C-alpha cells in the first residue's frame, strides 16, 4: 500500500532539506572561487551529488586567478563604504529634511528623489574615531576571530551620560563591532543573574544546531540570495556571506520553537553579519528577536496613545481611514527598519538599540510618523497614507533622527506613556483580548 500523499510530500521535503544542508556544509569546508566578485553557480536546486559539486568547484577555481581582473577591480570601485554597489539612478525614495523631526513650521518631505550615496569619511568621522579610541581599552582576545574585546576605561564609568550621548551620535564604523560586543557583554552580566542562557551557553547551542538539517532549510535557501541585494559580501551564490546567512537563519529557526524562521529575519541577520562572525547573530537574536516580537504587539497600544497625546489630527485621519498601527509598523519592526531607512541610519539605530533596548524601536517609529505628519494627516486617503508609510526614506541627516529619538527617550512623560501601554497590554493578555487588539 502506498503511503498517504501527506507523508510522501513530507519525506520529499525532508530529503530536499537534507540536500540543502549537505551543500552548505560541504561548501563551508572548501569555499567558493571568486567570492564577492562572481555571481556563482546554483547548486541546491539541481540536487547534484557532492562529487559533482566538487568537480564544478575545481573547474571554477582553475579558471580563477589570484590577481584581480579589471572587471573585479571595477566591482570593488563601485562599492560604497558599506560594501553596497552604487544604487541605480531610477531608484526613488522619500526625502526627509532634518527639520521634519522637530515641532516647527517645515517644508513637507519631497515626493521623490534619487537614492543618496553614503557620504565618504570626513573630518568629523575621524575625530569621532579618535574619541572612541581614547574611550575604550582591550580586555581579551577571541582566538577564533582574532578580534579583541573591549570595555570602557575606568574614568568613563563615571561619565555614563556622556558615553550614551556619543552612542546616539553614532558609533564609528571602525569601532562598531567592539562597541556592540561591549554593550552585549553588559547585558550578559544581567543574564548571569537570571534564568536566561548566557552568551557562552548560546555559543555552544549554535554549534550544535548546525549539525542537523531542518525542514525550513529549503525556504531559507530560496530566500538567502535575495535577502540583501547589491552587497559585495552577499553577492556570490554560496559565497562566505550567503553561507553565514544560511547558518544564522538555520540556527535561529531551530532555536526558537515559538516563531521558527520567517522571511523578515534575513535583513537583520545580514546587518549583524556585516560586523560579527556567524555565531554572534544567532545568540543576539535569542534576545533581540523576542524583544522585536513583543514590541510589534505592544506598538499599537503605544502608538494610539501617542497619537492622541501628541498629534490628534493624524490620529483622527488614521481612525477615519481605518489605518491600523500594525498595517505599517510590523514591517518596520520585524526587519528593524531595513529597506525603510538608509543603511547608515539603520546602523545608528542599532547603536541605540544595543544601548537602550526595545524602547528605542518604539520611539524610532514615533519619530518617523511625526516627521511624515504633513503627508499622512488630514486630506490624505487610505492608499496615500499606506503608500507613504510603506516607502523608503532618505534623511538629510540621520543624526537628527537619532537625536529626536534620544530626546523622546529622555522625556519622563514619554516613559510614563510607554509604561502605561505596557500595563494596558498586560491586562489584554490576562483577559484574553490581546489578539483582538492588534489592528
N, C-alpha and C positions, 0 to 999 in steps of 0.2 A: 504494500500500500504506500502510495506517495505521501510525503509529509505535507501538512497544511501549507497553503500559499504563504501565510504569515511567517511560519518557521523557515520556509525556503528563502524568503527575502531577507530575514534576519541573518541567516547564515551567509548570504551573499554580502550583506553589509559588513559583517564581522570579518569576512575574508578580504574585502576591499580595505578595511581599516588596517588589517594586519599588513597588507602590501604597502600601504602608505607609510606606516610606521617603520617597516624594514627599509624602505627607500631613504627616508630621512636619517635613520640610524647609520646606514651604510655611507651616505654622502657626508655625514658628520665626521667620519673617520678619514676619508680621503680628500675631501674638499671638492671644489668646482673650479675649473680653469676659467680665467678671465673674469673672476668675481668682481662685480661692480661696474664692469665695462660692457659686457656682452649680455644679450637677452637670456641666454641659457637654453637648455633643451628640456622640453616637457618629458617627465619620466613616470609619473604616477598614473596618468590616465590610460596608458597603454599596457599596464600590467606586465612589464618586461622583467625577466629574471635578473638576479644580481649579476650573473656572468655577462649578460647583455649590457647592463648598466656600466660595468667595468670597462667593456670594450668601447662604449660611447665616450666615457670619461678619458680613456687613454688616447683616443683619436683627437678629442678636443684639446687635450694637453699637448699633444705633439704639434698641433697647428698653432699653438700659442707660444710666443717668445717671451723671454724675461723682460725685455725692454718695452717701453710704452710705444705704441704706434701713434701716428699723427691723429688718428680717429680717437684713440683713448685719451691722448693729451687734450683733445678738444672737449671730450666729455668732462674731464676734470676742470677745464677752464669755464665750462658752462654752469658748474655747480656754485651755489651761493655759499655763504659762510656756515650754513647749517647742513650742507650736503644736498640740498634740493636743486634740481635742474631749473633753470630760469622759466618762469611761468609764461604761458602763451599769451600774446598780446590780446587775444579775444576774450580772455577771462575777465568777467565783470563782477565787481563787488560793491557793497555799500560803504561809503566813506564817512567815518565819524570824526568830526573835528573835536579837539580837546575840550572846548567849552561845552560840548553837549553833555558832559558828565557833571556839570555844575548848574545850580538853580539861578541862572541869569539868562537874559534875552540872548538867544544864539541863532545863527543861521541853521536851517534844518540840514540833516545829513544829505549828502549828494546822492542822487538816484543811482548812479553807476560811474565807476572809474575803472581804469586798468589796474590790475594787481600790482602792488608795490613790492619792489625788491628789498629785502632786509638791508639796512644800512651797513656799510663797512665799519670796522672798528675805528673809533675816533679817539681824541684825547681823553674825553670823559670815560670811555671804556677802559683805557689804560690806567687812568687814575683809580678807577674802581678796583681793577685787578690788584694794584699795589696796596690798596686799603685792606682787601681781603687777605693778601699775602701777609700783611702785618698783624692780622687779627687771628689767624689760625696757626696751630702747630701740629706736626705729625705725632701720632701716638703709637701706631703699629703699622705693619705692612702685610697685606694679604698675599700669601705665597702663590695662590692660584692665578691672580690677576696682576701681581707685581704693582698694585696700587696701594698707596699709603692711606691710612685712616687718620682723621683729623679731629681736633677739638678746639674750643675757644681757649685763647690764652687766659691765664688766671685773672688778669686785670679786667678782662672783658666780661667775666661773670658778674661783675658789679655794674655793668653797663648794658643790661639786657635790653632796655628800651631802645637804646641806640643801635644795638645789633639787629633788632627786629625791624627797625626803620630801614636799615640797609638791605635786609631781605626783601622788603616791599619795593625798594628801588630797583631790585633785580640783581640776582647773583651773577657774577661774570661767568661766561661760558667755560673759561678755563678752570673755575673753581666749583662748577655746579655739581659734579659727581661727588667731590669731597664734602661739600656743604650738605647735599641731600643725605648722604650716608650719615653725617653727623646728626642731622635732625631725626633720622630714623633711629639712630642709636639712643637718642634721648627718649623716644617713645618706647624703645626696647627696655629701658630701665623700668618703665611703668608696667610693661608686660611681665617682667620677672616677679612682680608683686601681685599679679593677678592670675587668673586661670587661663589666659591666652598663651599660645605657644610662643617661645622665644624665637629670635631670628636663627639661632643655631639649629633649633629643632626643625624650623621650616626649611632650612637648607637641606637637612637630611631627608625630609619628606619630598622635596623637589627631585633629588637624585633618584629616589625610589619610584616616583611616579613616571619617570622617563622610560622605565624598563618595559612596561606593558602597553599594548595598544588600547585605544579607546574607540567606541562606536562613533564618537564625534570627530575622529581624525579625518574622515573623508571630507566633511564640510569645512573643517579648519584648513585642509589642503586647498580646497577651492577658493577660500577667502584670502589666504596668505598673499598671493601675488597681486591682489587688487586692493590690499589694505592701505598702503601708503605709496601712491604713485609718484614717480619722479624723484625719488631719493636714492642716492648712489649706493647706500648701504643695503637697500632692499631691492635694487634694480635687477640683479641676476636671479633667474629661476633656480631655486635650491642653493643659492649662494649663502654665505655666512649669515647675512641679515635675515633672509627668509627662513633658514633653518632655526635660528634662535627664536624667531617669532613663532614658528610652529611649536617649538619646545615649550615656550611660555604658555601659549594658548592651550596646548595639550595638558600641561601640568595643572594649570588652574581649573580647566574644565573637569578634571578628575578630582581635584582637591575640594572644590566647592560643590557638595552634593545638592545644595539648595537651588543654585542658579545654573550650574554647569557652564557650557560655552554659549555665548551669543555673539553675533557679528560686531556689535558695537565695541567689544573689548579690544579688537585689533589695534585701533589708533592709540589707545592707552599704552598697550604693550610696546608698540613701535616707538613711542616717545621715550619710555623708560629704557628701552634697548639702545637708544642713542647715547645714553650715559652710563648704563650698567651692563654687567655681564648677564647672561640669560637667567641665571638662578635668582638674581636680585628681584626682577619684576614679579616673579611668582609669589614671593612672600610679602612684597609690598602690597600686592593685590589682596592677599588674605585679610588685610585690614582695610585698605582703601576701597576695594570693591563693595565690601559690606557697608562702608560709610556712604558710598555713592548710591547704592540701592536704597538705603534708609533715607538719604537726602531726597531722592526722587519722589518718595511718597510724602515726606514732610513738606516739600516745597509748596504744593498747592495751598495748604493752610497758611503758610507764612506769606506767600505772595499775595493772596487775597487780603490778608490783614494789612500787609504793607501798602497795597494799592489804595485801600480805604484810608489808611493812615496818612499817606503822602500825596498821591495824585489821583483824586477821586474821578476826574474826567476820563482818565484812561481806564480805570476800573469800570466806570459806568458804560463805556464803549464796549469793553470786553463782555460785560454782562448782557448788553443789548444784542451783540453779535454772536453770543454764545461761544466765546473763545475761552476754553478752559486752560488753566495754567499748564497742565501736563501736555497739552497739544504742542507746545513749543519747548518746554523746559526739559522734557525727557531726553531729547536728542542732545541738549547741552550737557546734561549730567552724565549720561551713560558713556559719553566719549570725553568728558572733561573739556568741552568746548573745542575739540579737534575739528578742523574743517569749518569752524564757525568764526574763529578769530585767527589772526596770523600766527605762524609758528612761534615767533618771538614773543607775542603776547601770551600764548599758551604756556610757554616755559616760565614766564614771570608769574603766571597764575599758579603753576606747580610750586614755585618757590614759596609762595604764600600759603598754599595748601599744606605742604610739608611742615610749615612753621605753625600754623594755627588750626588746621583740620577742616572739618566739614562746613563750618560756618562761612568759610571763605567762598565755597562754591555757591552757597545760597546768595551771598551778597554780590558775587560776580554777576549772577542772573539779574538781581535787582538793579545793579548799576547799568547793565545793558538795556533793560526795559526803560529805565529812566532816560538814558541817552537817546532812545528812539521815540520818546513820547510824542514828538511832533509828527511822526509817521504812523502812529498806531492809535492816536486819540480820536476825538470827535471828527466825523466826516469820512472815516475810513471803514470799509466793509470787511466782512469775514475773510475773503480771499486776499485783500490787500494786507491785512494785519498778519495773517499767517505767512504770506509771501515775504514780508519784511522780516519777521522774527525767524523764519527758517533759512534766511540767506547767510552769506558770508560777509564779515565786516573787516575793513581795514581802518586802523586808527591813525590819526595824525601823530599821536604819541601814546604808546601803550602804557607808559609810566603814569599818565593821567588816569587811566582806567584803574590801575592798581592803587593809586593814591586815593581815588574815590572809595575804593573798597576798604582801604585802611581806615579812612575817616568814618565810614559807616560802622566798621567793626568796633571802633573806639567809643561810639556813642552808647551811653547807658540805656537810652530809650529803645534803641535797636536791639540791644542784648535782651532787654526785658520782653520785647516783642517776639524774639526768637524763642525765649524760654516759655512764653505763653503758648506759642504754636506747638512746641514740643509737648507741653502738658495737655493741650487740646487734642493732639494726635494720639497721645497715650490713652486718653479717655475713649477715643473712637475705637482703638484696638480692643480695649476692655469690653465695650458694649457690642462689639461685633460689626460695627458700621464702617470700619476703616476702608474696606474695598469699595464701598458706595461713595466715599468722599473724594476719590481720585477722579477728576474731571478731565 
